[in-house]
Structure formats: structure tokens, C-alpha cells
């Protein structure tokens, strides 16, 4: 009898050696495979969780877009309203201060030994010192605004260095003037020669550089404004898009739960949807209002303030050209042409086919400016005041512009009278008119300067109000969007949790 072979022994189980990894949990591996194969989406709990994940992702995107957009809004108001904008306006003071310094020097040299003529020697000297301090302060602000721009910093430094040379030349001219003790309008040749060096340095080097500083700085602010405002408007569009996506996902979740569980409304999800609508609408409304505030601050405030500051500086420089015209007969034609050029930059009336000279300018100014009513109809002149008139509204701004134009016409009438006397050979009479002894020339120019300052103040108020509104609109928006997003997220979770609990 043969014996059948014994079955082979089962292999002994392997024991895990020291440090060996524990065996994988088959249930965990099964869940992972199910997730990767997407089988979880075939279950109701899986679909609910997918809806929640998508809603929360859209909510996070909405919060991120709102945060970036409000950050751009803050940057725009900081740049236009608090940093570069005010600094650029201050650099306009540099041009005005420099031009008025030279104006006071020309008045001092013109009156000679009659120290009470015009506003007086002492007052002219006081204003000169005041303008010098203002020029120094404005140059410091311009240097701060230059930042890392080597060209702008070099220009500012050149102005400061040139101002030192100008002051030395002026000191020499004043010393020679005091020693000569001359009659009004009759300075000796050495005084005129010394002043020519000083005023040439001012007119041909310092003032053009100061003007370019303001132009370059203003251009940078405008470029920054365009960039920042475009970013705010783009952010508004993204807020609207992400908000709509979040709303659609919330509505889709609500409809899915309604269809699946035969319930009409999920209160928590309804509140989350309403809160998302409010957050999206508030965000887009805020950014829309902010863009409007910044536009108003820039166009109704910054641009006009900068433009009127140039008009004021050039007007003071032109008024000084009258003194130079009488002080230096050898250059009278040059100063007369310079006066005309500056006057045309302030107001350029339509002269038709007439030659552009002072006589036609006086007539054209009276005809065009006198017939114009601010805020009504077409503007019949160009120049700084022409640009201002084209954007002027009714009310306070129109009234201030009307007073400024009327005062400017009075200044030009005094100039015409002075030049007629000088052309007829009555230099003493022309000096009396210029210095206010037989006319209201100084008083009228003071009234013009006050009216122009009042018009500038109107735009300064508009600027300040717009910036205040922009700052106020952003107040609280550091905390509000995250808090709102957290509440919406909690409402979403609270809305779906009871439904998921039914499958446990």
C-alpha cells in the first residue's frame, strides 16, 4: 500500500522586523482609490461636499480680489492726496518764489533813493527775504519728490546752486544802488550791469529749470494717477465677476439641496447668498465711488491748482517785467516782448488776422474777456485762464473766475497807460503809474493776485473734499471683507451640515 505524499506545509507568517512599516489599511487605500477615481461624486454626500468646496473657493477668490482692489485704492489716494500730489503743488511755489524775488529786486533798484515809492524799500526787501525762504523750502520738497531720479535731483541741485550765485549778484547790485543814491528810474550803468547779470541768471536758467521741475513732477503724478485708477477700475470688474461666480455657485447648491431633499429653502444658504450679494455690491460700489473721488481730486483739484499756480507765478514775473522795462531802457524792447509772451500764456484772446502785439492784445482782451460770462457759452480765449474757463462750473467757481478776469483786465489797462507815457518820453510819469503814485497799478495787481488766490482756494477745497471722501470711504475696509467672508463661510457650512448628518 503506497502512501500519498503529505500536503506541503503552509509557509510560516513573516514577522515584521524592527523598524518595518505597519501594514497599509485596506479601508484607507480604498477611500483614496475611490476619491481618485471620482466615485465619491456619485454619492449625495460627495456632491454636497463638492458644492461646498466650490463655494468656499469662490468666496476666497472674492476676498482676495477685494483685498487687492482696496489696496490699490488706498495707494491711489495716498499718492494723489497725501504724498506726491501736495508735493508737486508745493514745487509750483518754487517758480513763483524765484520770479517774485527778482520782481522785488527790480522794484528796489527802480525806486532808487525814494524809499517810500511803490510798496516801499523795506517792504520790498521783506518780501524778497520771504520769497527766498519759500524757495528754499520748495526746493527741499522737490528734492524729496525726486527720490531716486538722478536727473530730477541734479536739476534741483542746479537750482539751489544757481540761487546762491543769484543772491551774490543781487547783493552786489543793491550795494552799488545804495552807494549811487540815484533818482527813481535813473540808476547808473554799473547798477544796471550788475542787475542784468542777476536777472539773466534768474530768467534764463533758474526759472526754466524750476518750471521743468514742476512739469516733470506733475507728469509723474498724472501717470501714477492713470495707473492707480486703472487698477481700481480693473479691481472693480474682478470683484463683480468673482462675486457673480460665488452667487451662481451658492444658488446651484441651494437648488441641488432643494431638489434632493424635497425642501423649499435652506435658511443658512439663503442668508449666505444674501450676504454675498451685499458684499459684492458694497465692494463694487466702494471702488466706483473711490474712482470718482480720485478723478475729482485730480481734475477739479490738482490739475487746476497746478495750472493756476503757474498763472500766478507768470503774472508776477510779467509785472516785474514792467519794472525792468523802466529800469533798463537798453533792453526795453526785450522786456516788452517778454511781457507780451507771458500775458499771452495767461490769456490768449482770438485776434483774428491782426498782428500779435501789445496794442492788439489790449483790444482783444477787452473785447473777448469782457463779453465772456464764466460757465456760459464758448470760451473765446486760450491760455491758463482759457483752460480754467473750459472746465469751470457754475456757482462759486464761476464767480471767482469772473472776479479774476475782471481784475486781470484792470492790470492790463494800467500797463497800457504806463507804456503810452514811456513811449511819449514821459519816463517819470510812467514810473509814477507803475509805482502807484498816480494810478492804482499796485492796488489793482494786489486785487488780481487776491482774486486768483481765491479761485485757487476753490479748487483746493474741491481737492481736500474729494480726498477726505476717498479716505472716509475706505475706512473699515481692512476688517470688513474678511469678517463678512468668515460669516458667509460659516453660513455655508451650517447650511449643509444637517443634510450630511442624515447619511451618518
Secondary structure as GFF3:
##gff-version 3
##sequence-region A 1 504
A	DSSP	alpha_helix	26	36	.	.	.	ID=ss1
A	DSSP	three_ten_helix	39	42	.	.	.	ID=ss2
A	DSSP	alpha_helix	44	77	.	.	.	ID=ss3
A	DSSP	pi_helix	78	82	.	.	.	ID=ss4
A	DSSP	alpha_helix	84	111	.	.	.	ID=ss5
A	DSSP	alpha_helix	121	146	.	.	.	ID=ss6
A	DSSP	alpha_helix	150	180	.	.	.	ID=ss7
A	DSSP	alpha_helix	189	201	.	.	.	ID=ss8
A	DSSP	pi_helix	202	206	.	.	.	ID=ss9
A	DSSP	alpha_helix	207	261	.	.	.	ID=ss10
A	DSSP	alpha_helix	267	296	.	.	.	ID=ss11
A	DSSP	pi_helix	297	302	.	.	.	ID=ss12
A	DSSP	alpha_helix	303	327	.	.	.	ID=ss13
A	DSSP	three_ten_helix	329	331	.	.	.	ID=ss14
A	DSSP	alpha_helix	332	346	.	.	.	ID=ss15
A	DSSP	beta_strand	348	349	.	.	.	ID=ss16
A	DSSP	alpha_helix	358	371	.	.	.	ID=ss17
A	DSSP	beta_strand	381	382	.	.	.	ID=ss18
A	DSSP	alpha_helix	383	391	.	.	.	ID=ss19
A	DSSP	alpha_helix	396	423	.	.	.	ID=ss20
A	DSSP	alpha_helix	427	434	.	.	.	ID=ss21
A	DSSP	alpha_helix	441	474	.	.	.	ID=ss22
A	DSSP	alpha_helix	480	501	.	.	.	ID=ss23
###
